[in-house]
Structure formats: C-alpha cells, structure tokens
Amino acid sequence: MKRRNDMNEFDTRNLRNPSPYSKILAEENKNKRANALMRKKKRLSTTKGNNYADSTVHLFYKNKGVAVSAIALFILPVLFLGLYSAMDTDATVSETEKRNLKTKPEFSFQALFSGTYTKDFEEYYSDTFPFRDFFLNINKKITTPFTQNHTGDGISIVQKPNGSDQLGGEADILIPTDENTTEPTTQEKEAETKPKDNAENHEYQQSGYIILDHTRKAAMELYTADSRMKDYSAVINTFAKKVPDSQVYVLLAPTSLEFYSAEKYHTGNKSEAKGISMAYDALNSNIKTVDAYSKIQPHTDEYIYFRTDHHWTARGAYYGYTAFAETAGLTPKPLSSYQSGKIEGFVGSYYGYTQSEMLKENPDYVEYFLPQTQATGVYSYDAAMTNQIPLAIVRTQVENSNKYLAFIQGDTPVAKITTGNKNGKKIMVVKESYGNAFVPFLIENYEEIYVTDPRKIDMDLPSFVKQHGIQDVLMINYVFAPYNSGYMDSLKKMVGYNG
C-alpha cells in the first residue's frame, strides 16, 4: 500500500471520511493566515508613518515654493508690525477706550536697574502696539457674549476689564495759540502730564460693573455708598480751616443711575442720595452744601444725562448750577435766554468700556449754551500761570471724538476766566470732568473764575486762594470721585491733608 505522508492529499482523497487531523490543520492554517495579516498591517502602519515623515521633509526640502510661502506667512507679518511700530507716530489717545495712552518712558540706568523702566516700557508698548484699537474691537466682539449677564428684564450687566477705567473729560490742548502767546516749555508740558491717568489713577473705579438698559438704549454704572464718602468730607474740612476768609461750597452730583435705573439698583446702600447725605453730614457747619439732587429730579424727562457716557449734559449741569446759585445767593439766568446748539455724533465712556453695538448705533449729541456775558479764558501748566494759553470756554465744534471737550477744553491744569462783570466777585472751582459743563454758567455771576483739576497740577490750593483774594471756593464732583484713589490723593496733596 502506498504510504501517504501528505496529510492534505490524504484529506482531499477521503472527503467522505475525513481524517481526524483535518480540523486541527484547518485551525492552524486559519491562525497562520491571521498572523500573516496582522504582520502585514503592522508593517504597513510603520511604513505609512515613516512615509508621512519623509513626505513632510520632502515637502519642505524638495518643494521650495511651499516652504518659502509657509515661512513668509509667519515671518513677514511679525517683521511688518515691528517695522511699522518703529516708524509710526505713537497714538496718544485710544478712541476705543476713551483714555490717554502711556507715553514712552525716558531711559536712565537708575530706572533700568530699579525695574521701573522695563515696566513702564512694557505698558507703553502695550498701549501703542500697531492697530491696537482694531484688535481690541475684534477681541471685544468675541468676548462680549461671555462677559454679559442678562437679567431677563431688558438689562444686561457688563464687567469692566481690569484697569479699564479712564479719566473722563480729559484735556484738549490742541487749540492754536495766537502770535503773542508763549508756548509752554518741555518741562511744563511734562509737569502737566505727570498726574495723567493710569490703571491705578482713574476717575471711577468702585463697582466695575456697567448696566446696559436695552429699553432706553443707555448705560449706567452701579454704585455703593460707604465710608469713603466721609473721608472725602474730611479732606474738605481740612481745606476750609486753612481758608477762613473764603466760603467753601460742596456740590456732589448724582449720575443717571439714580433716576433711570430699576429701583433695585439705587436703593439702600446702592443709593447715590444716601452717599451724598453721608458726605454732607460729615462736613463742618461752616461749609455750605449744594442740593443739586432736588433741582435735577424734576427734569428727568429732559436730556440731562448722556446715554453712552457717564457725564451729565450741559442741561443737567445747568440745573446743578441753579442749585448752587440758590445756596450762594446768586441769580441764575433762565435757560431759555441762552443761545444754544448741538454737536452730533457723540459716543462716550460707556461705549468705550462695553463696545456695545446698541450704544454705537444710538449716539448722543452734545447740547451747548453760549455765555451771555462777554468772557475770555486762559490756562496754564503751573500755579504761577507764567505761560498762558488761550482757553475756549464753549466750543460749537469739536474735532475730537470726545465731544464733551466742548466745555472749557476738558481737564486743563489751572485756568482763569475773566468776564465782563465788574462786581469784584471771584470763585475757585476744584473739580474733575463733571465740573466742565458747569463752569460756563458761572460767567453770569462772577468777575473772575479760576478752575483747577487736582490730577493735572501740583499746587498749594490754600495759598493760591489767599494770593488771588478768592471769596468763594466750590468743590464740585460727582458721586464716584471720592472712590477714586488717584483723584483723592491729588486733592489731599493740593489741600495739604495728612489724615
């Protein structure tokens, strides 16, 4: 009998009666095929990874056009921004944030080794980075949906970015001077900029939250009354003791929040009326307080506050002025007797904070009232007023986007207005930007009006008042000023307060 060594041959010949080993062989063959397939897949996977890496290298080494394009797309924008930054003129004001920008710090080895130079330069470059406002606007549009808290009653609450608070009125000193006017020296210009606004020195920084009212298409800032209102009064008490021959007045102005927000936003400690009362109650009895609140309240159906900006309008300031006139025994002229006009297209500080399209699409206008009594004004960088520059008291046109600069050119260091009145009356107005729209109305009652902003100048206020024989001193601020460390520190220094 022929020997059968080939089991496969034996199995195929005996299909009807298969060998008991055929199932074992079939299972082994199946495993062999499976293992072979796995080895093939593993080999292909390894080969693919190597080929992918090789293809990348090949792309950059063999296809030079693609490589150069990829590198150029990365390097050229960086190079362009660097060259543009080195050659362009640094912006001084951010139209988006409505604030002054940092100026380039002066180099010194002392500043370098102390670390202040690098810090100041970093802040300067951050403020003057090319196309900064464009990138800020893009970022704001992206992040706004995540930073607004919608309350469901037509109100959304926006948190202001850290360090985003700004000065407010600012100063517009770009008016051309006449031929007989001496230009300020470089040293004087630098002195004027020393108290400039920064992240720690701004006009209002208390709550950090802005209410967007979608019904009124307006914005307001939240307020909380606390002991800092009394601290404000303590500084004024000190000043009043140093000028016993002058009458000191205090006018704290409420904001639109008090009259136009839902009740829950201006009751209890959120009430600006409460904060004003706290300050007034802490003043010495020889200081006269001005109740602007009661004069403003009956006129809330008029255009007395901006919707996109934190200031009152000139109309609102007029009602505050009538309150002061009543307290000081003066006679205000009726508003209807003034020649008036409008400057259109103003979007202010609240838009600068929120970049709200609602505010942008519903701009304010600036209403002005021209003084009826002839008057001329000058401003200076020093208390001696050695170099005097003409001051526009009320302007009917403002090129700057901040139309509120229509009033006394904003926050200049120290100004003097001489009127056609010959009554010998003199007044000193100590203010932040809220006082700017107020000052022009005083022209009807005083022969000389002095105006200063503590943030803009170093001066001895009591000595200045005595030197010029000033009978009345008006401290006019809005309710957020006592919460501003920059303003208060400057006021304390000006008054000589050490408490």
C-alpha positions in Angstrom: 0.0 0.0 0.0 1.3 3.4 -1.0 2.5 5.5 2.0 0.6 8.7 2.5 2.9 11.3 4.1 0.9 14.3 2.8 -2.0 14.7 5.1 -3.6 17.3 2.8 -3.5 14.8 -0.1 -5.0 12.1 2.2 -7.7 14.5 3.3 -8.8 15.5 -0.2 -9.0 12.0 -1.3 -11.1 10.9 1.6 -13.6 13.7 1.6 -16.4 11.5 2.7 -14.4 10.1 5.5 -12.1 13.0 6.6 -9.1 12.4 8.8 -9.5 13.4 12.5 -6.5 15.7 11.9 -8.2 17.8 9.2 -9.9 20.1 11.8 -6.6 20.7 13.6 -4.9 21.5 10.3 -7.6 23.9 9.3 -7.4 25.7 12.6 -3.6 26.0 12.3 -4.0 27.4 8.7 -6.5 29.9 9.9 -4.2 31.1 12.6 -1.3 31.3 10.2 -3.3 33.5 7.9 -4.5 35.7 10.7 -0.9 36.2 12.0 0.3 37.0 8.5 -2.4 39.6 8.1 -1.5 41.2 11.4 2.1 41.4 10.5 1.2 42.9 7.1 -1.0 45.6 8.8 1.8 46.4 11.3 4.3 46.7 8.6 2.1 48.9 6.5 1.4 51.1 9.5 5.1 51.6 10.3 5.8 52.3 6.6 3.0 54.8 6.4 4.3 56.7 9.5 7.8 56.8 8.0 6.4 57.8 4.6 4.4 60.6 6.3 7.5 62.0 8.0 9.5 61.6 4.8 6.8 63.3 2.8 6.9 66.3 5.2 10.6 66.6 4.9 10.3 66.2 1.2 7.7 68.9 1.1 10.0 71.5 2.7 13.2 70.3 1.1 12.0 69.5 -2.4 9.2 72.0 -2.8 10.9 75.2 -2.0 8.0 77.3 -3.1 5.7 75.9 -0.5 8.5 76.1 2.2 9.2 79.8 1.4 5.5 80.6 1.4 4.9 79.0 4.8 7.9 80.8 6.4 6.9 84.1 4.8 3.3 83.8 6.2 4.8 83.6 9.7 7.8 86.0 9.5 6.5 88.8 7.2 3.6 89.9 9.5 5.9 89.9 12.5 8.5 91.9 10.6 5.9 94.3 9.2 4.5 95.0 12.6 8.0 95.5 14.1 9.0 98.0 11.3 5.6 99.8 11.4 5.9 100.1 15.2 9.3 101.6 14.9 8.4 104.1 12.2 4.8 105.2 13.0 3.8 108.1 15.3 2.6 106.8 18.7 -1.0 107.4 19.4 -1.8 109.5 22.5 -5.5 108.6 22.9 -7.4 105.4 22.5 -10.6 106.2 20.6 -11.9 102.7 21.6 -11.2 103.0 25.4 -11.6 106.8 25.5 -8.5 107.3 27.6 -4.9 108.7 27.3 -2.3 106.2 26.3 1.1 105.7 28.0 4.0 107.8 26.7 7.4 106.4 26.0 9.5 106.4 29.3 12.8 108.3 29.4 15.7 105.9 29.7 18.1 106.1 32.7 20.3 103.5 34.2 18.7 104.1 37.6 15.3 103.4 36.2 16.6 100.3 34.3 18.3 98.8 37.4 15.3 99.6 39.6 13.0 97.8 37.2 10.7 100.8 36.7 11.9 101.4 33.1 11.1 97.9 31.8 7.7 98.0 33.5 6.9 101.5 32.1 8.2 100.5 28.6 6.1 97.3 28.6 3.0 99.4 29.4 4.0 102.0 26.8 4.4 99.3 24.1 1.2 97.6 25.1 -0.6 100.9 24.7 1.0 101.8 21.4 1.1 98.4 19.7 0.2 98.8 15.9 -3.5 98.6 15.1 -4.2 98.2 18.8 -7.8 99.6 18.7 -8.6 97.3 15.8 -7.5 94.2 17.7 -9.3 95.4 20.9 -12.5 95.8 18.9 -12.2 92.3 17.5 -11.5 90.8 20.9 -14.4 92.7 22.5 -16.8 91.4 19.9 -15.7 87.8 20.5 -15.7 88.0 24.3 -18.8 90.2 24.9 -21.3 87.3 24.8 -19.3 85.7 27.6 -19.0 88.8 29.8 -22.6 89.9 29.9 -25.1 88.8 32.4 -28.6 89.0 31.1 -31.2 89.5 33.8 -34.2 88.9 31.6 -35.8 92.3 32.1 -34.1 94.2 29.2 -31.0 94.6 31.3 -27.5 93.2 30.9 -24.6 93.8 33.2 -21.1 94.1 31.9 -18.0 93.8 34.0 -15.4 96.4 33.0 -11.9 94.9 32.1 -9.2 95.3 34.8 -7.6 98.7 34.6 -10.0 99.9 32.0 -11.4 102.9 33.9 -10.5 106.2 32.4 -10.3 109.9 33.2 -13.5 111.1 31.6 -13.3 114.6 30.3 -9.5 114.6 29.5 -7.9 117.8 28.2 -7.9 119.1 24.7 -4.9 121.5 24.4 -4.7 121.4 20.6 -6.3 124.8 20.1 -3.8 127.0 18.1 -2.3 129.8 20.2 -2.1 133.4 18.9 1.2 135.0 17.9 1.6 136.8 21.3 1.2 133.6 23.3 4.3 132.0 24.7 4.3 128.2 24.1 4.8 126.1 27.2 8.3 124.7 27.8 9.0 121.0 27.5 9.4 120.9 31.3 6.0 122.5 31.8 4.4 120.0 29.3 5.9 117.1 31.2 4.7 118.6 34.5 1.1 118.7 33.1 1.3 115.0 32.1 2.6 113.8 35.5 -0.7 113.3 37.1 -2.0 111.6 33.9 -4.5 108.8 34.3 -3.3 105.2 34.6 -4.6 101.9 35.8 -4.4 102.9 39.4 -5.3 106.6 38.9 -8.7 107.0 37.3 -11.9 108.8 37.7 -14.2 106.0 38.9 -13.2 102.5 39.9 -15.6 101.4 42.6 -18.1 98.9 41.2 -16.6 97.8 38.0 -20.0 97.0 36.5 -22.0 98.7 33.8 -25.7 98.3 33.3 -26.9 98.2 29.7 -30.5 99.1 29.5 -31.8 97.8 26.2 -35.1 99.5 26.6 -33.7 103.0 27.0 -30.7 102.1 24.9 -28.5 103.6 27.6 -25.8 102.6 30.0 -25.2 103.4 33.7 -22.6 102.3 36.4 -23.5 100.6 39.6 -22.8 102.5 42.8 -22.4 101.6 46.5 -22.2 104.1 49.4 -19.6 103.5 52.0 -17.2 105.3 54.4 -15.1 106.8 51.7 -17.8 109.5 51.3 -16.9 110.6 54.9 -13.2 110.5 54.0 -13.8 112.9 51.2 -15.5 115.3 53.6 -12.6 115.1 56.0 -10.3 116.5 53.3 -12.6 119.4 52.6 -12.9 120.1 56.3 -9.1 120.5 56.5 -9.1 122.8 53.5 -11.9 125.0 54.9 -9.9 125.5 58.1 -7.0 126.8 56.1 -9.0 129.4 54.2 -11.2 131.0 56.9 -11.8 134.2 54.9 -13.3 132.2 52.0 -16.7 130.5 51.8 -16.4 126.8 50.8 -19.2 125.1 49.0 -19.6 121.4 48.2 -21.7 120.0 45.3 -21.8 116.3 44.8 -23.7 115.4 41.7 -25.7 112.2 41.2 -25.5 110.2 38.0 -28.2 108.9 35.7 -28.3 105.6 37.7 -30.2 107.4 40.4 -33.1 108.5 38.1 -33.3 106.0 35.3 -32.4 102.5 36.7 -34.8 100.0 38.2 -35.4 100.6 41.9 -33.3 97.6 43.0 -30.2 99.3 41.5 -30.5 102.5 43.5 -31.9 101.7 46.9 -30.3 101.0 50.3 -26.5 101.3 50.1 -26.8 101.5 46.3 -28.5 104.8 46.6 -26.4 107.8 45.5 -28.7 110.1 47.5 -27.6 108.1 50.6 -23.9 108.5 49.7 -24.3 112.3 49.2 -26.0 112.6 52.6 -23.2 110.6 54.2 -20.7 113.1 52.8 -22.7 116.2 53.6 -23.4 115.1 57.2 -19.7 114.8 57.8 -18.9 118.3 56.7 -18.2 121.1 59.2 -21.1 123.5 59.8 -19.3 126.5 58.1 -19.2 124.6 54.8 -22.3 125.1 52.6 -23.7 122.1 50.8 -25.5 122.3 47.5 -28.5 120.1 46.9 -28.2 119.5 43.2 -30.2 116.3 43.5 -33.5 118.1 44.3 -33.0 120.5 41.4 -32.3 117.8 38.9 -35.0 115.3 39.8 -38.0 117.3 38.4 -36.3 117.4 35.0 -35.7 113.7 34.4 -37.9 113.8 31.3 -35.4 116.2 29.7 -32.0 115.4 28.2 -29.9 115.9 31.4 -27.6 112.8 31.1 -25.8 111.2 28.3 -26.8 107.6 27.5 -23.4 106.5 26.2 -21.3 108.5 28.6 -21.0 108.9 32.4 -21.3 112.7 32.4 -24.3 114.9 32.8 -25.2 117.1 29.8 -24.9 120.9 29.9 -28.7 121.0 30.5 -28.2 118.7 33.6 -25.2 120.9 34.7 -27.5 124.0 34.4 -29.9 122.5 36.9 -27.0 121.8 39.2 -25.9 125.4 38.7 -29.3 126.7 39.7 -28.9 124.8 43.0 -25.6 126.4 43.6 -26.9 129.8 42.8 -29.7 129.4 45.3 -27.3 128.3 48.0 -24.8 131.2 47.2 -27.5 133.8 46.9 -26.9 134.4 43.2 -29.5 134.9 40.4 -29.3 132.4 37.5 -30.5 133.5 34.1 -33.2 131.3 32.6 -32.0 128.6 30.3 -34.3 129.8 27.6 -32.4 133.0 27.4 -29.2 131.3 26.2 -28.2 130.8 22.6 -27.9 127.1 22.2 -26.9 124.4 19.6 -25.9 120.8 19.2 -22.8 118.8 18.3 -24.0 115.5 16.9 -22.4 112.0 16.9 -21.0 111.5 20.4 -20.5 108.1 21.9 -18.7 108.3 25.3 -17.0 106.4 28.1 -19.7 103.7 28.5 -19.3 102.7 24.9 -15.5 102.7 25.4 -16.0 100.1 28.2 -18.6 97.9 26.6 -18.1 98.3 22.9 -21.9 97.8 22.8 -23.3 98.0 19.3 -26.6 99.2 20.9 -24.8 102.3 22.2 -22.8 102.8 19.0 -26.0 102.7 16.9 -27.7 105.2 19.2 -25.2 108.0 19.7 -25.7 111.1 22.0 -25.4 114.7 21.0 -23.8 117.5 23.0 -26.0 120.4 23.7 -24.3 123.7 24.5 -25.4 127.1 25.8 -23.3 130.1 24.9 -22.5 132.5 27.8 -24.4 135.8 27.6 -21.7 137.8 29.3 -18.5 138.5 27.5 -15.6 136.5 28.8 -12.1 135.3 27.8 -10.1 132.5 29.3 -6.5 131.2 29.5 -5.0 128.1 31.0 -1.5 127.3 32.3 0.7 124.4 33.4 1.8 126.0 36.7 0.1 127.7 39.6 2.1 130.9 38.9 0.4 131.0 35.5 3.5 132.3 33.9 2.8 131.0 30.4 -0.8 131.5 29.5 -2.5 129.8 26.6 -6.0 130.8 25.2 -8.9 128.8 26.5 -12.0 128.1 24.6 -14.9 128.4 27.1 -17.6 126.8 25.0 -17.0 125.4 21.5 -19.6 124.8 18.9 -17.5 122.3 17.0 -15.2 119.6 18.4 -12.9 117.5 16.1 -12.0 115.1 18.8 -14.4 112.1 19.2 -14.9 113.1 22.8 -17.5 115.9 22.2 -17.7 116.6 25.9 -14.4 118.6 25.3 -16.7 121.4 24.1 -16.7 122.7 27.7 -13.5 124.6 28.8 -11.4 122.2 26.7 -11.7 119.5 29.3 -9.4 119.0 32.2 -6.6 121.6 32.0 -4.2 122.1 35.0 -5.3 125.6 36.0 -7.5 128.1 34.1 -8.6 131.6 34.6 -11.7 133.1 33.0 -12.2 136.9 33.1 -15.7 138.2 32.5 -17.3 141.5 31.6 -18.9 141.7 35.1 -17.4 144.4 37.4 -18.6 143.1 40.7 -15.3 142.1 42.2 -16.6 138.5 42.8 -14.1 135.7 42.4 -14.6 131.9 42.6 -12.3 128.9 42.6 -13.7 125.7 41.1 -12.0 122.5 42.1 -13.3 119.6 40.0 -12.9 116.6 37.9 -14.5 116.4 34.5 -18.1 116.7 35.8 -17.4 120.3 36.5 -16.5 121.2 32.9 -20.1 121.6 31.7 -20.9 123.6 34.9 -18.2 126.3 34.8 -19.5 128.3 31.8 -22.8 129.2 33.7 -20.8 130.9 36.4 -19.7 133.6 33.9 -23.0 135.4 34.5 -22.3 135.9 38.2 -18.5 136.4 38.7 -15.8 138.7 37.5 -13.1 136.1 37.8 -13.4 132.3 37.7 -10.4 130.0 38.5 -10.6 126.4 37.6 -8.3 123.5 38.6 -8.2 119.8 38.3 -6.1 118.2 41.2 -5.0 115.4 38.9 -3.3 117.7 36.5 -1.1 120.0 38.6 0.9 120.2 41.8 -0.1 123.4 43.7 -0.8 124.7 47.2 -4.5 125.4 46.9 -5.0 127.3 50.2 -2.1 129.6 49.3 -3.5 130.1 45.8 -6.9 131.1 47.1 -5.4 133.6 49.5 -3.0 135.1 47.0 -5.8 135.8 44.5 -8.3 137.1 47.0 -10.9 134.4 46.1 -14.0 134.7 48.2 -15.9 131.5 47.1 -14.5 128.0 46.6 -16.7 125.3 45.0 -15.7 121.7 45.3 -17.8 120.1 42.6 -17.6 116.3 42.0 -19.8 113.5 41.1 -20.5 110.7 43.5 -17.8 108.4 42.2 -14.9 110.8 42.7 -14.5 110.0 46.5 -13.8 106.4 45.5 -11.0 107.3 43.1 -7.6 106.9 44.8 -5.9 109.0 42.1 -8.2 111.9 42.4 -8.3 111.8 46.2 -4.5 111.5 46.6 -4.1 114.5 44.3 -6.7 116.5 46.2 -5.1 115.6 49.6 -1.8 116.8 48.3 -3.2 120.0 46.9 -5.0 120.8 50.2 -2.2 119.7 52.5 -4.2 116.9 54.1 -2.2 114.4 56.2 -5.0 112.4 57.8 
